[in-house]
Amino acid sequence: MNKSGMTVLVVDDVANNVAIAGQVVKRMGHRFIEARSGEEALEKFHSEAPDMILMDVMMPGIGGLEATRRIREAAGSRWLPILMVTALSREDEVLEGLRAGADDYLTKPLSLPVFQAKIQVFQRIAELQQALSRYSDELATYYRQAEEERRLGASLMEYMVNREGLSDSALRYRVTPAWHFSGDLVAAARTPGKCHHILLSDGMGHGLPAAMGSLPQFDTFYAMTELGYGIARIVEVMNSRMHTMMPPGRFSALTLVSVNPVAGTIEVWNGGNPAPCLLDAGGSIVRRWKSRHLPLGVLPPEEFSAEPEVYSYDGACQLFLWSDGLSEAENAEGVQFGDERAEAALRAAAREQRFDALLQALDAHRAGAAADDISVVAVEVPAPGTLTESLHAPRSGGESGSDRLCMSFHFEAMDLKNLDVVPTLTGMIERIDALKEHAGQVFIILSELVANALDHGLLRLDSTLKTSSEGFTAYATQRQKALQALEQGFIEIQLEVLRRDGRKMARITVRDSGPGFDWAACSQIPDNALYGRGIALVRRLSHEMRYVGTGNEVVVYYELSSGAGAAGHTAPHALMQ
């Protein structure tokens, strides 16, 4: 139908009837075309595409009923009103016309006022049908665009989230979206020093907007973890990016975890998620980390606290995290699953079955589709020290690169307050040909030596405070305060590649401006102590380690030759010059 009106096809073998109907059609402002038989009506239908047909029933050749059937079949899904005109008024004749495909009927002699009224009615219906068709086309276009955006979003999400860290043998997880996309996102990666970082983010809302709101976190998480940054610095940068990049009112609940199997510690920063829980080998819950912070993006950087909680653990255990979609999942009666029911399912299951038992209990409880995104993560936490054996051997058996290299770095107090020293150097170390195959071991050695120089040489902290989980937390708080108050002092790092006794070695020297310490007494720390594990690991990794003078300088030789490792070394591990 064009803007000037409808095209009306009048089909009748009587010329006078056609003329009368044509006059009415033209007076109403519509285009009039005619056909004198059923055969001609079919031709005009195909050539003129009328918007309405007035069809006489009784005609020679192809009658009106048969012509209507053929036109209706050819029109398919297109809406085309057909009015049957008949001299018959019996009910069965009328029904036969309607069954043939007519929409309404008129009786002869034709009532012009009724005919005119029915044209008006069908014109309004035609206009509505056209509007509906336009809306349908627009909706189809929108749907195609939405599907394309969904596919693009899915591809981006898969790239961002599906990193190899999620295939870590120590990790199991399940994410159940409430819609096409999950606003819950999970990530995991290991630092060069073998700390296991796990992230669980619950974006505000559902679907793609919630998921996209969490994406800025992932680049930061993976990039900074790969460089060896701690979770406090990582979450600080994440919040700054969220607060800067996202519109006001967009935020993400976040749990960020660091498992350090070398030191035997677990650090947790929880902002708005349910409390992660730690189970020992017997199934007892030994620790929960309730949310102590606001979600990411709520506070500006100057008001944000990145301080995590630190817990010292003994023996292998399991850590479980979940989003509030699990806690709030309802059954048919509207009863929420709840954290207590989740913990009960974990405690009742054998160690190797806990993850599956939790999911089975959840699925049995909730009715139908998830009303919110649901994420569950299980992390195997190894006993302290169990990863050290894998650190002894280098990842490559051959020698490469120059036999002589020397680099020195000097960090003043202001640098130490604003920089994480070792991650700052990690990218450089990984690009040095002689060191890149040993970057993880060198990172651990540097991290422990620099941490000791800063904590004990400059900040004068007492490691014996770390005799319990509460002591670890108190130690971390004291360290943060002392670091903020640090006004003077320095740490110098020298990294050399050289030949010593016919072997290629990395010599790592760390010196601080502090007064030193009684290193001989510290070397007598019991093996079961909660502190001093880092330096003990450095001794095991090193070919040789020695303190110089008052203890404010330490020198480590790490062998880079084929087959290098701590195991089987005959050289002393700690000497005094």
Buried (B, 14 or more C-beta within 10 A) or exposed (E): BEEEBBBBBBBBBEEEBBEBBBEBBEEBEBBBBBBBBBBBBBEBBEEEEBBBBBBBBBBEEBBBBBBBBBBBEEBEEEBBBBBBBBEBEEEEBBEBBBEBBBBBBBBBEBEEEEBBEBBEEBBEBBEEBEEEEEEEEEEEEEEEEEEEEBEEBBEBBEEBBEBEBBEBEBBBBBBBBBBBBBBBBBBBBBBBBBBBBBBBBBBBBBBBBBBBBBBBBBEBBBEBBBBBBBBBBBBBBBBBBBBEEBEEEBBBBBBBBBBBBBBBBBBBBBBBBBBBBBBBEEBEEBBBBEBEBBBBBBBEEEEBBBBBBBBBBEBBBBBBBBBBBBBBBBEEEEEBBBBEBBBEBBBEBEBEEBBBBBBEBBEEBBEEEBBBBBBBBBBBBBBBBEBBEEBBBBEEEEBEBEEEBEEEBEBEBEBBEEEBBBBBBBEEBBEBEBBBBBBBBBBBBBBBBBBBBBBBBBBEBEBEBBBEBEBBBBBBEBBBEBBEEBEEBBBBBBBBBBEEEEBBBBBBBBBBBBEBBEBEEBBEBEEEEBBBBBBBBBBBBBBBBBBBEEBBBBBBBBBBBEEBBBEEBEEEBBEEE
